[in-house]
């Protein structure tokens, strides 16, 4: 044998099941980029223009011609998923000291999963908050005179949001069904006098995410709470003072397809994530490795609007 038994890689089905079922509720990238399983790492994906959202005339009279549409309304581009992995080594003495080794291994799996998921969150946020990826008319930059966190100006954030909703509807014929905003924006909106004035006669008496849904008619609202650090000392918000309004495929995971028009998707290789283990140092060290394989892609840029730089104080 070219390798000793203690060096062989073995996929752990129990830990892989834990990895595939685990999600961190503080991460929200899937609100804009829902996961679709793909069978290959390199494939072609559809990129949807506004034609994909048209409401078609489908009625046909007796003996009339069928309602034919052009066959090239969906363009395809190449994409490639990328493998990501992290691992942690356990000395055999640590394994012996663990009160419950299975629970300990499960916790390590979740720790590794969180680390890779945070990287995916950052990639998705960078895409969604990059103003260069939005066409003219599908983005607005809030100037200092209209800043949301300056309660002395006349700016009504709800009207700014509604203008963005209308812009998307004007492009694809549908209102966005998803709003993602940074925690700093959400905090400012919850205390904004224009919003508090709109709800002063409501039974709740204070602004909440549910109230924001009612005021904007956007059914899915997510607040980005995640942070990251490059140096272990200072932390930066992944979702900054921006608001993303998007139409996203909300089909259940089993029936979701990359051929459903949507602002974006996360394409993940089938069977991922997985967890495998292998031994080192003559079996004295056991390595637990978490692997994912995915690509985060925008598939319909016209289906989103970006409100950026909302706060200035």
BELGI-V956800 format. One record per residue. N is the residue number from 1. SS is DSSP state (A for helix, B for strand, O for the rest). PHI is phi in whole degrees, -180 to 180 (none if undefined). PSI is psi as a letter, one per 40 degrees, with the letter a starting at -180 (999 if undefined). Layout:
BEGIN
n=[N;N]
ss=[SS;SS]
phi=[PHI;PHI]
psi=[PSI;PSI]
END
This chain:
BEGIN
n=[1;2;3;4;5;6;7;8;9;10;11;12;13;14;15;16;17;18;19;20;21;22;23;24;25;26;27;28;29;30;31;32;33;34;35;36;37;38;39;40;41;42;43;44;45;46;47;48;49;50;51;52;53;54;55;56;57;58;59;60;61;62;63;64;65;66;67;68;69;70;71;72;73;74;75;76;77;78;79;80;81;82;83;84;85;86;87;88;89;90;91;92;93;94;95;96;97;98;99;100;101;102;103;104;105;106;107;108;109;110;111;112;113;114;115;116;117;118;119;120;121;122;123;124;125;126;127;128;129;130;131;132;133;134;135;136;137;138;139;140;141;142;143;144;145;146;147;148;149;150;151;152;153;154;155;156;157;158;159;160;161;162;163;164;165;166;167;168;169;170;171;172;173;174;175;176;177;178;179;180;181;182;183;184;185;186;187;188;189;190;191;192;193;194;195;196;197;198;199;200;201;202;203;204;205;206;207;208;209;210;211;212;213;214;215;216;217;218;219;220;221;222;223;224;225;226;227;228;229;230;231;232;233;234;235;236;237;238;239;240;241;242;243;244;245;246;247;248;249;250;251;252;253;254;255;256;257;258;259;260;261;262;263;264;265;266;267;268;269;270;271;272;273;274;275;276;277;278;279;280;281;282;283;284;285;286;287;288;289;290;291;292;293;294;295;296;297;298;299;300;301;302;303;304;305;306;307;308;309;310;311;312;313]
ss=[O;O;O;O;A;A;A;O;O;B;B;O;A;A;A;A;A;A;A;A;A;O;O;O;O;O;O;O;A;A;A;O;O;B;B;B;B;B;O;O;O;B;B;B;B;B;B;B;O;A;A;A;A;O;O;O;O;O;O;O;O;O;O;O;O;O;O;O;O;O;O;O;O;B;B;B;B;B;B;B;O;B;B;B;B;B;B;B;B;B;B;A;A;A;A;A;A;O;O;O;A;A;A;A;A;A;A;A;A;A;A;A;A;A;A;A;A;A;A;A;A;A;A;A;A;A;A;A;O;O;A;A;A;O;O;O;O;O;B;B;B;O;O;A;A;A;O;O;O;O;O;O;O;O;O;O;A;A;A;A;A;A;A;A;A;A;A;A;A;A;A;A;O;O;O;O;O;B;B;B;B;B;A;A;A;A;A;A;A;A;O;O;A;A;A;A;A;A;O;O;O;O;O;O;O;O;O;O;A;A;A;A;A;A;A;A;O;O;O;B;B;B;B;B;O;O;B;B;O;O;O;O;O;O;O;B;B;O;O;O;O;O;B;B;B;B;O;O;O;O;O;O;A;A;A;O;O;O;O;O;O;O;O;B;B;B;B;B;B;O;O;O;O;B;B;B;B;B;B;B;A;A;A;O;B;B;B;B;B;B;B;B;B;B;B;B;B;B;O;O;A;A;A;B;B;B;B;B;O;O;O;O;O]
phi=[none;-77;-132;-75;-56;-74;-105;-74;-84;-130;-70;-95;-66;-70;-68;-65;-64;-61;-63;-73;-95;-89;-146;-98;-67;-83;-99;-126;-59;-69;-65;-101;-128;-61;-84;-125;-80;-127;-89;-131;-80;-118;-149;-103;-122;-77;-115;-95;-93;-65;-63;-67;-103;-63;-91;-88;-80;-118;-68;-133;-78;-59;66;-83;-68;-72;-86;-90;-119;-61;-83;-113;-80;-109;-95;-116;-129;-79;-142;-142;-76;-126;-77;-126;-150;-141;-140;-138;-100;-121;-72;-63;-69;-65;-65;-69;-81;-65;-66;-138;-63;-63;-67;-63;-66;-64;-66;-63;-58;-68;-64;-66;-62;-62;-65;-71;-64;-65;-63;-65;-60;-65;-61;-66;-65;-62;-65;-68;-102;-87;-62;-66;-88;-105;-72;-58;91;-114;-158;-145;-107;-78;-83;-61;-72;-115;-55;-65;-89;-104;-77;-89;-86;-96;-64;-107;-57;-64;-69;-62;-64;-65;-62;-66;-62;-66;-62;-66;-60;-66;-89;-119;80;-136;-76;-58;-109;-141;-128;-121;-140;-70;-60;-66;-71;-59;-61;-66;-65;-67;-114;-74;-60;-65;-77;-62;-67;-71;-115;-63;-101;-80;-70;-74;80;-144;-78;-142;-64;-66;-64;-62;-62;-68;-72;-108;62;-98;-74;-120;-124;-126;-109;-80;-108;-74;-130;-142;-139;-97;-124;79;-112;-114;-118;-126;-65;-72;-98;-93;-81;-133;-127;-112;-111;-146;-95;-125;-62;-108;-62;-65;-55;-67;-105;-75;-143;-67;-92;-86;-57;-163;-54;-165;-145;-105;-92;-122;-61;-58;87;-97;-76;-136;-124;-129;-132;-152;-106;-132;53;65;92;-78;-123;-109;-105;-107;-123;-108;-127;-129;-149;-157;-147;-98;-135;-86;-116;-155;-64;-66;-90;-145;-134;-114;-108;-119;59;-72;-110;-131;-89]
psi=[h;e;i;i;d;e;e;i;h;h;h;h;d;d;d;d;d;d;d;d;e;i;i;h;e;e;h;e;d;e;d;d;g;i;h;h;h;i;e;i;d;h;i;h;i;i;h;h;a;d;d;e;e;i;h;i;h;e;i;h;i;h;e;i;i;i;g;h;i;i;e;f;e;h;i;i;i;i;i;h;i;h;h;h;i;i;i;h;h;h;i;d;d;d;d;d;e;h;d;g;d;d;d;d;d;d;d;d;d;d;d;d;d;d;d;d;d;d;d;d;d;d;d;d;d;d;d;d;e;h;d;e;e;h;i;h;e;f;i;h;h;h;i;d;e;e;h;d;e;g;e;e;i;e;h;h;d;d;d;d;d;d;d;d;d;d;d;d;d;d;d;e;e;i;i;i;e;h;h;h;i;i;d;d;d;d;d;d;d;e;e;h;d;d;d;d;d;d;e;d;e;i;d;d;e;i;h;i;d;d;d;d;d;d;d;e;f;h;d;h;h;h;h;h;e;i;i;i;i;e;e;e;d;i;i;h;h;d;h;a;g;i;h;h;h;i;h;i;h;f;i;i;d;d;e;i;i;e;e;h;h;i;d;i;i;h;h;h;h;i;e;i;i;i;h;i;i;i;i;i;f;f;e;e;h;h;h;h;h;h;h;i;h;i;h;h;i;h;e;g;d;e;e;i;h;h;h;i;f;d;i;e;999]
END
